[in-house]
Amino acid sequence: MAIKFDGRNYDLWHDVVITSLKSKNKLGFIDGSITKLKIKDGVFLDEARAWEMVNSMIVSWIMNVIDPRFHKSVAYVETAQQLRQNIKKWYDVPNIPKIHK
């Protein structure tokens, strides 16, 4: 089931995104634990291309599960991690009772 982010359902949407990425072993692309390799003298070229492909797939998937009115504000991010950080920064509201627990 796809949950479309609409600006009011960040917590639910975020949990669904995390679960989906975990199920595909791709969570590291948005939590920063899988980073793009730096290419030096052609070394790691295939790995860097593979990273680009998966990162683009995740960015595309996230763009498809957010309301189109938010596309302009996130369309120019380069990584899935940046996309997640931007959305989190704008819409993740601290839940004081949850934090206190």
C-alpha positions in Angstrom: 0.0 0.0 0.0 1.4 3.4 -1.0 0.9 6.3 1.4 1.1 9.6 -0.4 2.7 12.4 1.6 0.3 15.4 1.7 2.1 17.7 4.2 0.0 16.5 7.2 0.9 12.8 7.4 4.7 12.9 7.8 5.0 10.4 10.6 2.9 7.7 8.8 4.5 8.4 5.5 8.0 8.3 6.9 7.3 5.0 8.6 6.0 3.5 5.4 9.0 4.7 3.4 11.5 3.3 6.0 9.7 -0.1 6.0 9.7 -0.2 2.2 13.3 0.7 1.9 14.3 -1.8 4.6 12.5 -4.6 2.7 14.6 -3.9 -0.3 17.9 -3.4 1.6 18.0 0.2 0.4 17.6 2.1 3.7 21.3 3.1 3.7 20.7 5.4 0.8 18.5 7.8 2.9 20.2 7.3 6.2 23.6 8.1 4.8 25.3 4.8 5.5 25.6 4.0 1.8 27.3 6.9 0.2 28.5 7.6 -3.4 32.0 6.4 -4.0 34.5 9.0 -5.1 36.0 8.1 -8.5 39.8 8.4 -8.7 41.5 7.5 -12.0 38.5 5.4 -13.1 38.6 3.2 -10.0 35.2 2.2 -8.7 33.5 3.4 -11.8 31.1 0.5 -12.0 30.2 0.8 -8.3 29.7 4.6 -8.7 27.4 4.0 -11.6 25.5 1.3 -9.7 25.1 3.8 -6.7 23.8 6.5 -9.1 21.2 4.1 -10.6 19.9 3.0 -7.2 19.9 6.5 -5.8 17.9 7.7 -8.8 15.5 4.9 -8.4 14.9 5.8 -4.7 14.5 9.5 -5.5 12.0 8.7 -8.2 10.1 6.4 -5.9 9.9 9.1 -3.2 8.8 11.7 -5.7 6.0 9.4 -6.7 4.7 9.1 -3.1 4.6 12.8 -2.3 1.8 15.2 -3.3 2.7 16.9 -6.7 2.4 20.3 -5.1 5.7 19.6 -3.2 7.7 18.5 -6.3 9.0 22.0 -7.1 10.5 22.3 -3.6 12.4 19.0 -3.8 12.9 18.4 -7.5 16.6 19.6 -7.6 18.0 17.5 -4.8 20.8 15.1 -5.9 20.5 12.3 -3.4 17.8 10.3 -1.7 19.4 11.3 1.6 19.1 15.0 0.8 15.5 14.5 -0.2 14.6 12.8 3.1 16.5 15.4 5.1 14.6 18.3 3.4 11.2 16.7 3.9 12.1 15.8 7.5 13.3 19.4 8.2 10.1 20.9 6.9 7.5 18.5 8.2 8.8 16.4 11.1 7.2 18.1 14.2 8.6 17.0 17.5 6.1 15.1 19.6 6.8 16.3 23.1 4.8 13.6 24.9 6.4 10.9 22.8 9.9 12.4 23.5 9.1 12.5 27.3 8.2 8.9 27.3 
